[in-house]
């Protein structure tokens, strides 16, 4: 029997090779899923780690030594034991203490940090070598007029008991920082500016010098950076980090463990999980199409052997001999193809990874690969057995029939089951809000299969109607082609294959194109502008002043601060010039007029002297009311609060000289607050003069928690029942309520820059807005600052830049007094999103779509080869009846191309319909924590879909014309 099966394979080697290739493709597609997911896992880790902040990549173990002396050597030994529990970490040891002997007006930091020389740039001198040497920052050296070779006396600040004698050190180098935000500095903010705007510049020294200081109070840290390989086993990493905190507490109660690694691990796991959901969605339709093609190939291959099988049955062969003769040949070819598919799948994924995921390395062969391969091979054998069931069970009379009987009710049952399954999975997607789990992963494949099946069932009546219409017009060639399609089951099954393959390609291209649009919008809307620079803490007024000084014309830079409760405060006059004007925004050009209408000028004190003359009344005995003025400098970053103390009834004159106001100050607010824990306080404050301010027009002022009137004596502020919240009097130098534009439902108020609730008046609604997306609010930064009563530090200050920003824009910002701490661009954000799991998995979808069309092309050839003999006999009979040869040739030539064109149109419609039903559930981003709500593109927007559709149909047409032409040539040769 084995020898007979081998002889059959040699005799029909073309068919055997085709079946082997189909088995190879089915198993290779299944093997490719785990292999590609392993490669995506590696690439996701690399991408997320590369984009992580220093705090997310480091583990910091720290302690503050108690009086009595530090023990750096013991601490290092202790932490090395702890860090052994998390292998792969590269520790950096540091010791720090405070000194006031460098600059008398502020405290400085003296730091030993391992390997610091490699991360500093040198203005003069060299780095540390021996004991007694230090290096200082360039600005510090300039302020103190120090140079290399100068000596410093350093002593510890804030010591208790008798201080230790100062240590003489020598300045051997003057440094600048190459990259303050790099991972090496572990987010310690050594170089962040202080409240006066001075950049932090620690004094760095060596280990030997630090031992000479022997500080009483020192901050000891070990910062360990996690390499990408540490995230390969996330569960193990999390378990070790969780145990580290408890172990540190048991080892030394004063030891503190800080890390953002778990947050990064969570983000990596989310991106991986989404990829694991997305890759199978592309693989399942390809495997099912391979099974369908295999089914048709085995079915029609066995169909060509019906007379042979009938002879075997007539000779009385036993059922197992008959089974071996029928199934042995295709099973042997499929098993050989499946074995080759294990290797081919790995090689194909390796090639795809080398092309699209450079650096990820070739995915290895895991146990899951073998499981997938075994399941796919078993499925292929089962499909082959199902394809032969009719031939195995049919009686001899049925096998001798020239025309196969139709499937009848079996086809209807298959369609109903498929339609019910597809509807169930699609409904589950909607009910679970797009949760791709369980059978939900099969929703696109089942929906494509159900709609493709419906299209194939419509072929017969449509073809018969077209054939009758062609007969009425006298087009015999078209009528023969159409009627041939309408009466043969092969055409219906071929259409099912063609529609499904074109739909799989169209669905994959739609998913990739819409996801590309989503990532583009996420990068451009989420970033806000083409380029965004983050800043060190700076006052709101100084942020506006400095950015306007760096860009006086307002052509490329805009100041931005975050509102406490969400939303942004922007320099609205520059918004349209700086951001990309996306169609999703609408008419952003009118935002400046909406957010920045004309308003009164602020109250300004032109010099140091701030004077106030007031009469106080209405304060009951025992009540305590305090008066404060909040001022913002017009020439620098400083703000201040002048406390005029507790008030008594009667006249008061206050005069202060504030150095901050040399270049002028703006009045932010006048506050009355209850002092102490007594009951509610009442007071009336009549302002008779305030450094030239207009006190006789109440409309120039606004209040909160009080009432204001103008009289002949001045401005009268009345407070009743003052308890916890102060009452504020502010110049009406900004519109009130504050104008705001919103995306999404507008609100009645926002949290102001001083964290007080501020009423807003929505003057415009947009579909989306920069940075806030489809749900958020924009207000004018200058007016929001004027409505605040603290003139304080901007929350998350940024400078947005457009593509026209000059190359030296960062130098301009630094010259204006701003300290740049980071930078990102819309392009870098888009690159980061492209490296996440969902984006990487879509390349698998596209490859699966192309392979689906190739499968269909091979299916045309297989089915046409088996069907050719029957069609040749039919047309030979027509020639005998007198039908012209050219008519027969044209009918044969255009039968399959017409089927391809009809299938192509139906396949495109099916892909768009299934995309609309299920595409919304496909994940686009691995992590959306830093992205706002986005407008979702619904349809492909580029030429990718029509071009890919033309490619698929052109390939199928070429094969159809080839098999049609071959059939015509064979008939001409026969005649």
DASULLIN-V102374 format. One record per residue. N is the residue number from 1. OMEGA is omega in degrees with one decimal (* if undefined). Layout:
# DASULLIN-V102374
n->N omega->OMEGA
n->N omega->OMEGA
This chain:
# DASULLIN-V102374
n->1 omega->179.8
n->2 omega->179.9
n->3 omega->178.5
n->4 omega->179.3
n->5 omega->177.9
n->6 omega->177.7
n->7 omega->176.9
n->8 omega->178.1
n->9 omega->178.7
n->10 omega->-178.3
n->11 omega->-180.0
n->12 omega->-174.9
n->13 omega->177.5
n->14 omega->178.5
n->15 omega->179.1
n->16 omega->178.8
n->17 omega->179.1
n->18 omega->178.6
n->19 omega->177.2
n->20 omega->178.6
n->21 omega->177.8
n->22 omega->174.6
n->23 omega->176.9
n->24 omega->-177.4
n->25 omega->179.6
n->26 omega->-179.7
n->27 omega->179.5
n->28 omega->177.6
n->29 omega->178.8
n->30 omega->179.3
n->31 omega->-176.6
n->32 omega->-176.8
n->33 omega->179.8
n->34 omega->179.9
n->35 omega->-179.5
n->36 omega->178.6
n->37 omega->176.6
n->38 omega->177.6
n->39 omega->177.6
n->40 omega->178.1
n->41 omega->-179.9
n->42 omega->-177.7
n->43 omega->178.2
n->44 omega->178.4
n->45 omega->-178.9
n->46 omega->-179.5
n->47 omega->-178.6
n->48 omega->178.9
n->49 omega->179.0
n->50 omega->-178.0
n->51 omega->-175.4
n->52 omega->174.2
n->53 omega->178.5
n->54 omega->-178.9
n->55 omega->-178.7
n->56 omega->-178.6
n->57 omega->-175.1
n->58 omega->172.7
n->59 omega->-177.9
n->60 omega->173.2
n->61 omega->-173.1
n->62 omega->174.5
n->63 omega->175.6
n->64 omega->-176.4
n->65 omega->178.2
n->66 omega->175.4
n->67 omega->-176.4
n->68 omega->175.0
n->69 omega->179.6
n->70 omega->178.8
n->71 omega->-176.7
n->72 omega->-178.0
n->73 omega->178.3
n->74 omega->178.0
n->75 omega->179.5
n->76 omega->178.6
n->77 omega->-179.2
n->78 omega->-178.2
n->79 omega->177.2
n->80 omega->176.1
n->81 omega->180.0
n->82 omega->-176.0
n->83 omega->175.2
n->84 omega->-179.9
n->85 omega->178.0
n->86 omega->-174.3
n->87 omega->177.3
n->88 omega->-179.6
n->89 omega->178.8
n->90 omega->-173.0
n->91 omega->172.1
n->92 omega->-174.3
n->93 omega->178.9
n->94 omega->175.3
n->95 omega->-174.9
n->96 omega->169.5
n->97 omega->-175.9
n->98 omega->176.3
n->99 omega->174.5
n->100 omega->-177.7
n->101 omega->175.6
n->102 omega->177.4
n->103 omega->-172.8
n->104 omega->-175.6
n->105 omega->177.5
n->106 omega->-179.8
n->107 omega->176.9
n->108 omega->-178.7
n->109 omega->173.7
n->110 omega->-169.0
n->111 omega->161.7
n->112 omega->178.9
n->113 omega->-177.8
n->114 omega->174.0
n->115 omega->-174.0
n->116 omega->-174.8
n->117 omega->-178.0
n->118 omega->-174.9
n->119 omega->177.8
n->120 omega->171.0
n->121 omega->-170.2
n->122 omega->172.7
n->123 omega->178.9
n->124 omega->174.5
n->125 omega->-173.8
n->126 omega->178.8
n->127 omega->-173.6
n->128 omega->175.7
n->129 omega->-173.7
n->130 omega->-179.8
n->131 omega->176.7
n->132 omega->-178.3
n->133 omega->175.6
n->134 omega->170.6
n->135 omega->-177.0
n->136 omega->-178.4
n->137 omega->-175.4
n->138 omega->-178.7
n->139 omega->176.3
n->140 omega->178.4
n->141 omega->179.4
n->142 omega->-180.0
n->143 omega->-175.8
n->144 omega->179.1
n->145 omega->177.1
n->146 omega->176.7
n->147 omega->-179.8
n->148 omega->-177.3
n->149 omega->179.2
n->150 omega->179.1
n->151 omega->175.7
n->152 omega->171.6
n->153 omega->-177.2
n->154 omega->176.4
n->155 omega->-177.7
n->156 omega->178.4
n->157 omega->174.1
n->158 omega->-179.7
n->159 omega->175.1
n->160 omega->-178.1
n->161 omega->-176.8
n->162 omega->-178.0
n->163 omega->175.5
n->164 omega->179.5
n->165 omega->179.3
n->166 omega->-179.6
n->167 omega->177.8
n->168 omega->179.3
n->169 omega->-178.6
n->170 omega->175.9
n->171 omega->-179.0
n->172 omega->180.0
n->173 omega->176.2
n->174 omega->-168.5
n->175 omega->162.2
n->176 omega->-177.8
n->177 omega->-179.8
n->178 omega->-176.3
n->179 omega->-177.3
n->180 omega->-176.6
n->181 omega->-177.5
n->182 omega->-173.2
n->183 omega->-178.0
n->184 omega->-176.9
n->185 omega->170.3
n->186 omega->176.1
n->187 omega->-178.2
n->188 omega->178.1
n->189 omega->176.5
n->190 omega->-169.2
n->191 omega->-179.4
n->192 omega->177.7
n->193 omega->175.2
n->194 omega->-176.5
n->195 omega->179.8
n->196 omega->-179.7
n->197 omega->178.4
n->198 omega->178.9
n->199 omega->174.5
n->200 omega->178.9
n->201 omega->-179.0
n->202 omega->170.0
n->203 omega->-179.8
n->204 omega->179.6
n->205 omega->-178.2
n->206 omega->-177.0
n->207 omega->-178.6
n->208 omega->178.7
n->209 omega->179.0
n->210 omega->176.5
n->211 omega->177.3
n->212 omega->179.1
n->213 omega->-177.6
n->214 omega->-173.4
n->215 omega->177.1
n->216 omega->-179.9
n->217 omega->-178.8
n->218 omega->178.6
n->219 omega->-177.0
n->220 omega->-179.8
n->221 omega->166.1
n->222 omega->178.2
n->223 omega->-177.6
n->224 omega->-179.6
n->225 omega->179.3
n->226 omega->176.3
n->227 omega->178.5
n->228 omega->-178.3
n->229 omega->-179.9
n->230 omega->-177.5
n->231 omega->179.8
n->232 omega->178.6
n->233 omega->-171.9
n->234 omega->-178.4
n->235 omega->179.5
n->236 omega->179.4
n->237 omega->179.5
n->238 omega->-178.6
n->239 omega->179.6
n->240 omega->179.6
n->241 omega->177.7
n->242 omega->179.7
n->243 omega->-176.7
n->244 omega->-179.6
n->245 omega->178.6
n->246 omega->179.4
n->247 omega->178.0
n->248 omega->179.7
n->249 omega->178.8
n->250 omega->-177.4
n->251 omega->-179.6
n->252 omega->-175.6
n->253 omega->-179.0
n->254 omega->-178.2
n->255 omega->-177.5
n->256 omega->179.6
n->257 omega->178.4
n->258 omega->177.4
n->259 omega->172.1
n->260 omega->-178.8
n->261 omega->178.0
n->262 omega->177.5
n->263 omega->177.0
n->264 omega->178.2
n->265 omega->177.7
n->266 omega->-180.0
n->267 omega->176.4
n->268 omega->-178.0
n->269 omega->177.7
n->270 omega->-179.7
n->271 omega->177.1
n->272 omega->-177.8
n->273 omega->178.9
n->274 omega->177.6
n->275 omega->179.2
n->276 omega->174.5
n->277 omega->-169.6
n->278 omega->-177.2
n->279 omega->179.7
n->280 omega->179.3
n->281 omega->175.8
n->282 omega->-176.1
n->283 omega->-175.6
n->284 omega->178.7
n->285 omega->179.8
n->286 omega->178.8
n->287 omega->179.3
n->288 omega->176.9
n->289 omega->176.6
n->290 omega->176.8
n->291 omega->179.2
n->292 omega->178.7
n->293 omega->177.9
n->294 omega->177.7
n->295 omega->-178.9
n->296 omega->-178.6
n->297 omega->179.4
n->298 omega->-178.8
n->299 omega->-176.8
n->300 omega->173.0
n->301 omega->177.5
n->302 omega->177.8
n->303 omega->179.1
n->304 omega->-178.1
n->305 omega->-174.9
n->306 omega->-179.4
n->307 omega->177.8
n->308 omega->179.6
n->309 omega->178.1
n->310 omega->178.4
n->311 omega->178.9
n->312 omega->179.7
n->313 omega->179.6
n->314 omega->179.9
n->315 omega->174.4
n->316 omega->179.7
n->317 omega->177.3
n->318 omega->-172.1
n->319 omega->-177.9
n->320 omega->173.5
n->321 omega->178.8
n->322 omega->179.9
n->323 omega->179.8
n->324 omega->179.8
n->325 omega->-179.0
n->326 omega->-170.3
n->327 omega->-175.4
n->328 omega->-177.8
n->329 omega->179.3
n->330 omega->-180.0
n->331 omega->179.4
n->332 omega->179.3
n->333 omega->-178.4
n->334 omega->-180.0
n->335 omega->177.8
n->336 omega->177.6
n->337 omega->179.2
n->338 omega->177.9
n->339 omega->177.6
n->340 omega->-179.4
n->341 omega->177.4
n->342 omega->179.7
n->343 omega->-177.0
n->344 omega->178.8
n->345 omega->178.3
n->346 omega->-179.4
n->347 omega->179.7
n->348 omega->178.5
n->349 omega->177.8
n->350 omega->177.8
n->351 omega->178.6
n->352 omega->179.2
n->353 omega->178.8
n->354 omega->-179.4
n->355 omega->-172.5
n->356 omega->-178.3
n->357 omega->-177.6
n->358 omega->-179.8
n->359 omega->-179.3
n->360 omega->-179.6
n->361 omega->179.7
n->362 omega->179.6
n->363 omega->-179.3
n->364 omega->179.9
n->365 omega->-178.6
n->366 omega->178.8
n->367 omega->178.2
n->368 omega->176.6
n->369 omega->179.3
n->370 omega->178.7
n->371 omega->178.3
n->372 omega->-178.8
n->373 omega->179.3
n->374 omega->179.9
n->375 omega->-179.5
n->376 omega->178.6
n->377 omega->177.7
n->378 omega->176.8
n->379 omega->179.0
n->380 omega->178.1
n->381 omega->178.1
n->382 omega->177.7
n->383 omega->178.5
n->384 omega->179.0
n->385 omega->178.1
n->386 omega->179.9
n->387 omega->-177.0
n->388 omega->-172.6
n->389 omega->-177.6
n->390 omega->-179.1
n->391 omega->178.8
n->392 omega->-173.7
n->393 omega->-176.0
n->394 omega->174.5
n->395 omega->-176.7
n->396 omega->-179.2
n->397 omega->178.7
n->398 omega->-179.4
n->399 omega->-178.3
n->400 omega->178.0
n->401 omega->179.2
n->402 omega->-179.9
n->403 omega->-179.2
n->404 omega->173.6
n->405 omega->-178.0
n->406 omega->-175.7
n->407 omega->178.7
n->408 omega->-173.8
n->409 omega->-177.8
n->410 omega->179.4
n->411 omega->179.3
n->412 omega->179.9
n->413 omega->179.3
n->414 omega->-179.6
n->415 omega->-179.2
n->416 omega->179.1
n->417 omega->-179.8
n->418 omega->-180.0
n->419 omega->179.0
n->420 omega->178.5
n->421 omega->179.7
n->422 omega->179.8
n->423 omega->-179.6
n->424 omega->-178.3
n->425 omega->179.4
n->426 omega->177.7
n->427 omega->178.3
n->428 omega->177.8
n->429 omega->-178.8
n->430 omega->-178.2
n->431 omega->-179.0
n->432 omega->177.9
n->433 omega->174.0
n->434 omega->179.0
n->435 omega->-179.7
n->436 omega->-179.3
n->437 omega->178.3
n->438 omega->-178.5
n->439 omega->176.3
n->440 omega->177.2
n->441 omega->-177.8
n->442 omega->-173.5
n->443 omega->179.3
n->444 omega->-178.0
n->445 omega->-179.2
n->446 omega->178.6
n->447 omega->176.6
n->448 omega->-179.6
n->449 omega->-178.3
n->450 omega->-179.0
n->451 omega->177.0
n->452 omega->177.5
n->453 omega->178.7
n->454 omega->178.8
n->455 omega->-179.1
n->456 omega->177.9
n->457 omega->177.7
n->458 omega->-176.1
n->459 omega->-173.8
n->460 omega->179.6
n->461 omega->179.8
n->462 omega->-179.7
n->463 omega->178.9
n->464 omega->178.2
n->465 omega->178.5
n->466 omega->179.1
n->467 omega->178.4
n->468 omega->178.2
n->469 omega->179.1
n->470 omega->176.7
n->471 omega->179.4
n->472 omega->179.3
n->473 omega->178.7
n->474 omega->179.1
n->475 omega->-176.5
n->476 omega->-178.6
n->477 omega->178.3
n->478 omega->179.9
n->479 omega->179.0
n->480 omega->-180.0
n->481 omega->-178.5
n->482 omega->-178.7
n->483 omega->175.7
n->484 omega->177.8
n->485 omega->-175.6
n->486 omega->-173.1
n->487 omega->-175.6
n->488 omega->178.5
n->489 omega->-179.0
n->490 omega->-178.5
n->491 omega->180.0
n->492 omega->-179.3
n->493 omega->177.0
n->494 omega->178.8
n->495 omega->176.4
n->496 omega->179.7
n->497 omega->-176.6
n->498 omega->-179.3
n->499 omega->-178.4
n->500 omega->-178.3
n->501 omega->177.9
n->502 omega->178.8
n->503 omega->178.4
n->504 omega->177.2
n->505 omega->-179.8
n->506 omega->179.1
n->507 omega->-179.9
n->508 omega->179.6
n->509 omega->177.4
n->510 omega->179.4
n->511 omega->-178.8
n->512 omega->-176.7
n->513 omega->179.3
n->514 omega->176.7
n->515 omega->176.3
n->516 omega->176.6
n->517 omega->179.4
n->518 omega->-179.6
n->519 omega->177.5
n->520 omega->178.1
n->521 omega->179.2
n->522 omega->179.7
n->523 omega->-173.9
n->524 omega->178.3
n->525 omega->-177.9
n->526 omega->176.4
n->527 omega->179.0
n->528 omega->-178.3
n->529 omega->179.2
n->530 omega->-177.3
n->531 omega->-177.0
n->532 omega->-179.9
n->533 omega->175.9
n->534 omega->-171.6
n->535 omega->169.7
n->536 omega->-178.3
n->537 omega->-178.4
n->538 omega->179.2
n->539 omega->-178.0
n->540 omega->179.9
n->541 omega->-179.7
n->542 omega->176.6
n->543 omega->178.5
n->544 omega->-176.0
n->545 omega->-175.8
n->546 omega->-179.9
n->547 omega->177.7
n->548 omega->176.1
n->549 omega->179.0
n->550 omega->-179.9
n->551 omega->-175.0
n->552 omega->-176.4
n->553 omega->-179.9
n->554 omega->-175.3
n->555 omega->-172.5
n->556 omega->-174.4
n->557 omega->179.4
n->558 omega->176.3
n->559 omega->-177.4
n->560 omega->172.2
n->561 omega->-178.6
n->562 omega->172.5
n->563 omega->-175.8
n->564 omega->-177.3
n->565 omega->-175.7
n->566 omega->-174.2
n->567 omega->-174.6
n->568 omega->168.2
n->569 omega->-173.3
n->570 omega->172.1
n->571 omega->-163.1
n->572 omega->-179.7
n->573 omega->-177.1
n->574 omega->-171.9
n->575 omega->-175.9
n->576 omega->-179.0
n->577 omega->-171.7
n->578 omega->-175.1
n->579 omega->170.8
n->580 omega->-178.0
n->581 omega->-179.1
n->582 omega->176.0
n->583 omega->-179.2
n->584 omega->-179.0
n->585 omega->-171.2
n->586 omega->-173.7
n->587 omega->178.2
n->588 omega->-178.3
n->589 omega->-177.5
n->590 omega->-177.6
n->591 omega->-178.5
n->592 omega->178.8
n->593 omega->-178.6
n->594 omega->-173.4
n->595 omega->-173.9
n->596 omega->174.8
n->597 omega->179.5
n->598 omega->179.6
n->599 omega->177.6
n->600 omega->176.6
n->601 omega->178.6
n->602 omega->174.7
n->603 omega->-173.0
n->604 omega->171.4
n->605 omega->-170.7
n->606 omega->-175.4
n->607 omega->-178.2
n->608 omega->-172.0
n->609 omega->176.4
n->610 omega->-177.0
n->611 omega->-179.8
n->612 omega->176.9
n->613 omega->-174.5
n->614 omega->173.4
n->615 omega->-178.0
n->616 omega->177.2
n->617 omega->174.0
n->618 omega->178.8
n->619 omega->179.6
n->620 omega->177.1
n->621 omega->-179.7
n->622 omega->177.9
n->623 omega->-176.1
n->624 omega->-179.2
n->625 omega->-176.8
n->626 omega->-179.2
n->627 omega->179.2
n->628 omega->171.1
n->629 omega->176.8
n->630 omega->-176.3
n->631 omega->175.3
n->632 omega->-179.6
n->633 omega->176.4
n->634 omega->-174.0
n->635 omega->-177.5
n->636 omega->-175.7
n->637 omega->-169.0
n->638 omega->167.9
n->639 omega->-179.4
n->640 omega->174.6
n->641 omega->176.8
n->642 omega->-179.3
n->643 omega->-179.5
n->644 omega->171.2
n->645 omega->-178.2
n->646 omega->-175.7
n->647 omega->168.9
n->648 omega->174.8
n->649 omega->179.0
n->650 omega->-178.9
n->651 omega->178.5
n->652 omega->173.1
n->653 omega->-179.1
n->654 omega->176.7
n->655 omega->177.2
n->656 omega->173.4
n->657 omega->-174.8
n->658 omega->-177.8
n->659 omega->179.9
n->660 omega->-174.5
n->661 omega->178.0
n->662 omega->178.8
n->663 omega->-179.2
n->664 omega->177.5
n->665 omega->174.4
n->666 omega->177.0
n->667 omega->177.1
n->668 omega->179.3
n->669 omega->174.2
n->670 omega->-174.1
n->671 omega->171.2
n->672 omega->-178.1
n->673 omega->175.2
n->674 omega->-179.0
n->675 omega->179.6
n->676 omega->-174.3
n->677 omega->179.9
n->678 omega->-178.9
n->679 omega->179.3
n->680 omega->-176.2
n->681 omega->173.2
n->682 omega->177.4
n->683 omega->172.4
n->684 omega->-179.1
n->685 omega->177.7
n->686 omega->179.2
n->687 omega->179.8
n->688 omega->174.8
n->689 omega->179.9
n->690 omega->175.2
n->691 omega->173.9
n->692 omega->179.8
n->693 omega->178.3
n->694 omega->-177.8
n->695 omega->-175.6
n->696 omega->176.8
n->697 omega->-176.1
n->698 omega->-179.8
n->699 omega->178.3
n->700 omega->-177.1
n->701 omega->175.0
n->702 omega->-175.9
n->703 omega->169.3
n->704 omega->-177.5
n->705 omega->-178.3
n->706 omega->173.5
n->707 omega->-176.9
n->708 omega->175.5
n->709 omega->176.5
n->710 omega->178.6
n->711 omega->178.2
n->712 omega->179.4
n->713 omega->-177.3
n->714 omega->-176.5
n->715 omega->-175.1
n->716 omega->178.9
n->717 omega->-176.8
n->718 omega->-179.1
n->719 omega->178.0
n->720 omega->176.1
n->721 omega->179.1
n->722 omega->-176.9
n->723 omega->-174.4
n->724 omega->-175.9
n->725 omega->178.3
n->726 omega->171.2
n->727 omega->-174.5
n->728 omega->171.3
n->729 omega->-177.3
n->730 omega->173.6
n->731 omega->177.2
n->732 omega->-177.9
n->733 omega->175.8
n->734 omega->178.3
n->735 omega->-178.9
n->736 omega->-0.3
n->737 omega->-175.7
n->738 omega->176.5
n->739 omega->-179.0
n->740 omega->169.3
n->741 omega->-173.2
n->742 omega->167.5
n->743 omega->-172.6
n->744 omega->-177.7
n->745 omega->179.1
n->746 omega->177.6
n->747 omega->179.8
n->748 omega->-179.9
n->749 omega->175.0
n->750 omega->171.0
n->751 omega->-178.5
n->752 omega->-179.8
n->753 omega->175.5
n->754 omega->177.0
n->755 omega->169.9
n->756 omega->176.7
n->757 omega->-179.2
n->758 omega->175.3
n->759 omega->178.2
n->760 omega->175.6
n->761 omega->-177.3
n->762 omega->-176.4
n->763 omega->178.6
n->764 omega->177.9
n->765 omega->-176.8
n->766 omega->177.7
n->767 omega->178.1
n->768 omega->179.5
n->769 omega->179.8
n->770 omega->177.3
n->771 omega->-177.6
n->772 omega->176.6
n->773 omega->-175.5
n->774 omega->179.8
n->775 omega->179.8
n->776 omega->-173.0
n->777 omega->171.6
n->778 omega->173.5
n->779 omega->178.8
n->780 omega->-175.6
n->781 omega->-178.2
n->782 omega->-179.5
n->783 omega->177.5
n->784 omega->176.9
n->785 omega->179.6
n->786 omega->177.8
n->787 omega->-179.5
n->788 omega->-176.0
n->789 omega->-178.8
n->790 omega->-179.6
n->791 omega->-169.7
n->792 omega->-175.5
n->793 omega->177.7
n->794 omega->177.8
n->795 omega->-179.4
n->796 omega->-177.4
n->797 omega->-179.9
n->798 omega->169.7
n->799 omega->177.0
n->800 omega->-177.1
n->801 omega->175.2
n->802 omega->-176.6
n->803 omega->-179.4
n->804 omega->-179.6
n->805 omega->-177.8
n->806 omega->-179.0
n->807 omega->-178.0
n->808 omega->-175.1
n->809 omega->179.3
n->810 omega->175.9
n->811 omega->177.9
n->812 omega->178.6
n->813 omega->178.4
n->814 omega->178.4
n->815 omega->178.6
n->816 omega->175.6
n->817 omega->-179.3
n->818 omega->-179.8
n->819 omega->-177.6
n->820 omega->-179.8
n->821 omega->-178.9
n->822 omega->-178.2
n->823 omega->172.7
n->824 omega->179.2
n->825 omega->175.8
n->826 omega->178.2
n->827 omega->179.5
n->828 omega->176.9
n->829 omega->177.9
n->830 omega->177.0
n->831 omega->178.9
n->832 omega->178.3
n->833 omega->178.2
n->834 omega->179.9
n->835 omega->178.9
n->836 omega->-174.2
n->837 omega->-178.0
n->838 omega->-179.7
n->839 omega->-179.9
n->840 omega->-176.9
n->841 omega->-176.9
n->842 omega->174.6
n->843 omega->175.0
n->844 omega->177.8
n->845 omega->-177.9
n->846 omega->177.9
n->847 omega->178.0
n->848 omega->178.3
n->849 omega->178.2
n->850 omega->178.7
n->851 omega->177.8
n->852 omega->178.5
n->853 omega->177.0
n->854 omega->175.6
n->855 omega->-179.3
n->856 omega->177.9
n->857 omega->175.9
n->858 omega->177.9
n->859 omega->177.0
n->860 omega->-179.1
n->861 omega->-178.8
n->862 omega->-176.8
n->863 omega->180.0
n->864 omega->-179.6
n->865 omega->179.5
n->866 omega->-174.5
n->867 omega->-171.1
n->868 omega->-176.5
n->869 omega->179.6
n->870 omega->-178.9
n->871 omega->178.5
n->872 omega->178.9
n->873 omega->179.5
n->874 omega->-175.7
n->875 omega->174.0
n->876 omega->177.3
n->877 omega->177.9
n->878 omega->177.5
n->879 omega->179.2
n->880 omega->178.9
n->881 omega->175.7
n->882 omega->179.0
n->883 omega->-178.2
n->884 omega->-178.2
n->885 omega->-179.3
n->886 omega->178.7
n->887 omega->177.8
n->888 omega->-179.3
n->889 omega->179.6
n->890 omega->178.5
n->891 omega->178.8
n->892 omega->-175.2
n->893 omega->-171.5
n->894 omega->179.7
n->895 omega->-178.6
n->896 omega->175.7
n->897 omega->177.5
n->898 omega->177.3
n->899 omega->179.1
n->900 omega->-179.0
n->901 omega->178.8
n->902 omega->179.2
n->903 omega->178.9
n->904 omega->178.7
n->905 omega->178.8
n->906 omega->-179.9
n->907 omega->177.3
n->908 omega->178.5
n->909 omega->179.5
n->910 omega->-178.8
n->911 omega->179.6
n->912 omega->179.1
n->913 omega->180.0
n->914 omega->176.6
n->915 omega->-179.4
n->916 omega->-178.6
n->917 omega->-171.1
n->918 omega->-173.8
n->919 omega->-179.3
n->920 omega->-177.6
n->921 omega->-179.4
n->922 omega->179.1
n->923 omega->-179.1
n->924 omega->-176.0
n->925 omega->174.9
n->926 omega->178.5
n->927 omega->-177.2
n->928 omega->-176.1
n->929 omega->-178.7
n->930 omega->179.5
n->931 omega->177.5
n->932 omega->170.7
n->933 omega->-172.1
n->934 omega->168.8
n->935 omega->-173.2
n->936 omega->172.3
n->937 omega->-177.0
n->938 omega->-172.8
n->939 omega->173.9
n->940 omega->-172.7
n->941 omega->-177.5
n->942 omega->179.7
n->943 omega->-176.1
n->944 omega->-177.7
n->945 omega->178.5
n->946 omega->179.6
n->947 omega->178.1
n->948 omega->177.8
n->949 omega->177.5
n->950 omega->177.3
n->951 omega->-178.1
n->952 omega->-179.1
n->953 omega->179.0
n->954 omega->178.1
n->955 omega->179.9
n->956 omega->177.3
n->957 omega->179.7
n->958 omega->178.6
n->959 omega->-179.7
n->960 omega->177.4
n->961 omega->180.0
n->962 omega->-179.0
n->963 omega->176.6
n->964 omega->178.0
n->965 omega->178.4
n->966 omega->178.6
n->967 omega->178.7
n->968 omega->179.7
n->969 omega->179.3
n->970 omega->-179.9
n->971 omega->178.6
n->972 omega->179.1
n->973 omega->-179.5
n->974 omega->-178.6
n->975 omega->*
